[in-house]
């Protein structure tokens, strides 16, 4: 009996899928079921991308068998090659696989909205003119360990990234990491240009024509949006949110240096202390870490600013996935895309590590420094996870506030 033909890569037939149609071979799931399943993940998905991936796999592959295991792995690989929040893109892509374009839109929104609503409510509480001492203390405690969380996030990505650097590329990998770290620590406003430049350099080193990398055509809008970002009004906030949603390579924490340079140094929407509060809130709310930008938006322009920042930050993910999903198997193996991300990715990891420097310098009280040290040991030793460290530090800070311990202004 002849062996069965191997399964082609998911999406390899590319444009054969009609616009808005459900791909052949995947389950057809009604919109109410998508809304319930993806909404539950958005509501209970504390802990960041690893938790989101596990919950999506348990629901789509193991429990409901809506998606073939190999297709799910293809989807993970594809979304990790794209800029922007990978777990949000995976949620949109898996919903598209089972419900077509409308299903992808509904599933993506169900995944994003619960955490966004909670983030705005918490931002209103923590950024109020005179929050209670316990609330201020909780923010100071959680904010104190944010630098440790950034260090842990970057450190955890270094090993896998270096392992992917083939022989002859390790030196360039180290240079990209160093450039990203220096840009985040010393030249925050220019970080986005460093990320794109590293990607283009690596693409050129591989012999790829920069103009032929169609999937990365979006960098041509950088000069336009940079100009808008300097005009005042909502332009700067929109530019900040766009950078967060379209240029965040290397994991959710790369958005921190991208935001801090604008929110604290350039526009003054937040002090360093309040920025740490917002970052901590973004870590303890469910759903994607990108929700942090809505806290920055709230500080800049209230609820309207929070909603605008969220829309601008998530729009690139929805646009990219819904446009490219029919070809995700082909694009995953695109050598030019892989080359670009082999340059931008290490630079983003370096930026995460470099972001720990200004975040650590932003804390001033001795008890916060002690919390930072304890949090760093707990995270880097693997004795505690990010959510537990943040909640624990927040609880200690709340008690400190009630007891009258000095709090940062």
N, C-alpha and C positions, 0 to 999 in steps of 0.2 A: 504494500500500500504506500503510495507516494506521500512524502511529508507535506503538510499544509504550507501554502505560500506564506512567507513572513508578512506580518502586518506592516503596511507602510507607515511612516511617521505621521502622527496626528496632524491633520491640516495640510498634508502634502499635496492634496489636489487643489489647494489654494482657491482661486476664483471660481471653481466649479460650484461652490456654495452660493446660492442666491442671496442677495442682500436681505438681511432680516430673517432669513430662514434658519431653522434648527439644523445643525450638521448631521449628516447621515451617520448612523451607527450609535448616536447618543440617545438617551431617554428623552421623551417629551414630557415635561413637567409643567403643570398649570401654574399660572401666576400666583394664586393664593398659597400654594405649597412653597414656591420660591420665596415669597414674602415672609412666610412663617420661619422657614429654615434659615435663611440668610439673616433675617431680623434677630433670631435667637443668638446667632453667632456674634452679631454686632452688639447685642445687649450683654452677653456673658463673656465676651472675648477679652478678658483681662490678661495681661502678660505679654502683649506684643505679637509680632509675626509668627514665632514658633507655635504659639497657642492657636493663632488663626489658621495656620496651615493644618495643624492636627485636627481642629474641629471641622474644617472643610472636608478633609479626607475621611474622617469618621462618618460624616453625614452623606457625602456624595459617592464614596467608593465602598465603604464597609457596610454601612447600615442600609442605604437605599439602593446601592448598586446602579446609580444613575450614570456613572462615568467609569470607564475601564481603568484599572490601576496604572497601566502604561501611559494612557492619555493624561492622567492626573500628573504623573511625573514629568511628562512633556510640558504641561502647563506651568509647573513650578520652574522648570528650566527657562522657559520662554519669558515669564514675568521677571525673573531675576536678571535677564539681559537688558531690560528696558529701564530708562530713568523713571523716577517717581516711586511712590509707595508700593512695594511688591505685594504685600498681603491684600491691599485694596484691589490691585489689578488682578490678583488671583481670584478674589471673590467675584469680580465682574466677569472674568473669563469663564469660570466654572458655571456661573449662572447663564452665560451665553451658550455654553455647551449643551445645557439641558432645556433652555427656553428661548433660544434665538436672541435677536437683538433687543427686543422688548424685555425678555427675561433677564438679559445682562444688565439693562438699565434698572429694572426693578430690584434685582438682587444686589446690585452695587449700592443703590440708595438705601436699601434695608440694612446693609452692613454698616454704612457710614453714619446714618442719621441718629441712632440712639446715643452714641458717644458724643456726637456734636451737640445735641441738646444738653446733655449732662455737663459737657465742658463749658458751655456758655453760662449755665447756671452757677457753676463753681467759680468761674471767672468773675461773675457779678458779685459773688460773696467775698472772694479773696482780694479783689481789687477795689472794693468799696473804700470810700474816703476814710472811715474809721471802723474797721472790722473789730470784733471782740478780741481780747488778748489771746484767748485760746486759739482762734482762727489764725491770727498773726503768728503765734508760736508754731502752729502746725505747718504753716508755709515756710517759716524759717528753718524748721527741723528737716522737712523733706527737701527743701532747696539746698541745704548744706551738703547732702550726699549726691547731688546731681552730677558734680564733677567726677565722682567715683563711678557713677552709672555710665557716663560717657567713656571713661577710661576702660571700663569692663567691656562695653560694646565694641570699641575699637580693637581691643586686645583679642577678643573672641573671633574677630574677622581676619586678623593678620595671618594666622596659620593657614587656613583654607585658601586665602588669596595667594600666599607665597607658593603653596603647593601647586597652584594652577599656572604659576610662572614657569614656563618651559626653560630648558637649558639655553643660555645665551640671553635670557630676558630678565634674570634676577636682578642685575644691576639697575636696569631701567625701572623695574618695579620699585626698588628701594628709593630711587630718585623721585618717582611719582609720589610715594608715601611721604617722603620728606617735604616735598613742595606743598602738598596738601596740609601737612601739619603746620608748617611755617605760615602759610597763608591764613589758616584759621586762627593761629595764635597772635599774629602780628599785623595782618592786612585783611581783616574780615571782609570789607566791601569788595575786594578783588577776588575773593575765593571762587566765585562762579566762573570767572574767566580762567582761573588756574585749572579747574576741573575740565572745562571744555578744551583748553589748550593741551593738557596731557592726553586726552583722548585723540585729538587730531595728530599730535606728534606720533603716538603709537600707530595710528592708522597709516601715516606717511612712512614710518619705518617698515611696515609690512608691505609697502608697495601699493597701497590702496589709493585710489583717486578720491580726494576729499569730496569733490563735487558729486561723486557717484554714490555716496552713502545716503541714499534717499530717505531711509528711515530716520536719519538724524537731520533732516532738512530744517527742523525747528530752530537750530542755533542762529539762523539768519535773522530771527526776530529780536535777538539780544540788543543790538544798538537802538532799535525803535523803543523797546520796552525800557531800556535804561534811560532814554530821554524822557519818557513818560514818568518814570520814577522820580525825576527831579522837578516836576512841575507843581508839586503841592497837591492839596486835596486828597482824593482817594488814590491818585496815581501811584505814590510811593507804596501804599499798602498793597495795591494790586500787583506791583512788581515784586515785592517781598513774597507774596503768596505764590506767584508764578514760579519763582525760583525754588520754593519749597516743593511744589507739585511736579515740576518738569525737570529739575536738575539735581534731584537728590539721589546720587549714586551711592551704593555701598551700605544701605540700611537706613532705618528711620532716624538714627541719631545725627546723621549728617545735616539735617535741617537746623540743628541748634546753632552752629556757627553761621549758617546762612541767614538765620533770623536775627541773631544777636547784634550783628554789625549794623543792621537797619534799625531794629527796635530800640536799642540802647544808645549806640554811639552816634548814628547819623540823624535819627528823627526824634529821639528822646521820648518815645511813647511809654517806655518803662525804665525804671531804674534797674541797676544790676540785681538788687534784692528782689524786686517784683518780677523780674524776668525769671529768676530761679523758681519763684512760686509757680509761674505759668508752665515752665518746663516740667516741674514735679506733677502738676495737675494733668498734663498730657500723658504722663507715664502711668498714673493710677486710674485713669478713666478707661472704659472698655473701647475696643475698636482700634483703628490705626493711630499711631503716634502723631501723624500729621495733624490731628485735631489741635495740637499745640498752637498752630498758626491762628486758629480762631480766637484763642486767648489773647494773642498779640493784636488781632483785629479788634477785639473788644476794648483793649486798652487805648487803641488809636481812635476808634469812632463808635464805640458802644456796640449795641446788639447788631446794628446794621453793618458795622465794620467786621464783626465776627462772622456774619453770614456771607458777606462779600469775600472775605479771606478764604472761607471754606469752599465756596463755589469756584474761585479762581484756582485754588490749590488742587482740588479734585478733578476739575474739568480735563486737564491733560490725560489723566489716567483713563477716564471714560472715553475720551476721543481716541486715544491710541489703541485701546483694547477693542472697542467696537469697530474700528476701522481695519485693524490688522489681524483680528482673531481668525478670519478665514484662512490666513496664511501663516499661522503661528508655527507650524512644523517646518516650513521652508525658512522663515526668518531666523529660527533658532540656530540654523546651521549656516547663516550668512557670515562669511569670513570677515567682511568689512565691519559689520556690527560688532562681532566678537573682538576685533582689533581695537575699535574705538573704546569699548568698555574695559578692555585690558589696560588701557591707559587711565581712563577716568575713574574706574573702580578703585585702584590702589590710592589714587589721590584723595578720593572721598574717605577712605579708611584713615588716611593720615589726618584729614580734616577733623574726623571724630576725635582722634587722640589729641590733636592740637586744641580743640575746643575746651578740653579739660583745664587748660591753663587760665583763660579769663574767667571761667566758671568758678574755679577754686579761689582766684583772687577776689572774687565778688563777695565772699563771706568774711566777716570780721570779728564776730564774737568768739571767745575761746571755746565755749561749749559747742559751737558749730564746727570748729576745727577738729575737736575730738570726735564728733559724730562723723565727719568726713573720713577720718582715719579708720574708725571702726567699720564704716560702710565699705571702704575700699578693701579692707582685709576680708570682710565677709563675702564680698562679691568675687574678688580675684581668687580666693581660696575655694570657691564653690560651695561654701557652707550655707548660703542663703541666696534666694533669687531677687531680682530687681524689685518686684512688687512688694515682697516682704520687707526689704531694706527700706524702701520709701515709706511704707505705712508705719513701720517701726520708728523711723526717724521723725515722721510727722507726729506720732503719738507722744514721743519724748518732748518734742517741741511744744505741743499743746500743753502738756503738764508744766513745762518751763514757763510758758506764758501765764498760766493761772497762778503760779508761785511767785511771779514778779521778777523772774530772771531777765536781765537786759536783753532786749530784742533789737535786731537791726532796724534802722529807720526806713 
